Amino acid sequence: MKLWTAGSVFVLAAAVALRAQAPAVAPRTPPPAPEQPLPYSHRQHLELGLDCSECHTNPDAGPLMTFPPTETCLSCHKTMKAGAATLERLTAAAASGDPIPWVRVYRVADYVYWSHPTHIGAGIACETCHGPVADRDVIALETTITTKRGCVTCHESRQVYMDCGDCHEPRQ
């Protein structure tokens, strides 16, 4: 039988005490906002009275909200002063027929089922998941909503029933 020395007991106690003080998960710095193909300020557009759903629609009730078609942007921006570089790029995108290649900021894993209509129908505001969009010129990943921990924390705080099959298809 091995006897513990006073020194080894002290070291063990100190290690336990330090472990108890350390955060369970080291805080991480969120990634920077991705480079977008055109400058866009959510703050500026929302200050004009636009609503998120005017540009981000969900026509097929699928998991992702859409980005606005180029024509939606041009419906207001065709009145911009001639020669504005942004207007020229926007006009070129519209003429090509290709959508603007916006970079998605929030994305759930491919194996997770997510429904915007369900959450919107439950009265969840866009900023609950996407952060203070109305205060931001550039959108960056600010919340943990695309993680399991983020989903579970939100559901628990609202006392919403959770079952694995709500978000994941059963394995065969």
Summary of the structure (lengths in Angstrom):
residues: 172
radius of gyration: 23.6
end to end distance: 50.5
largest distance: 87.3
contacts: 314
relative contact order: 0.13
helix: 43%
strand: 0%
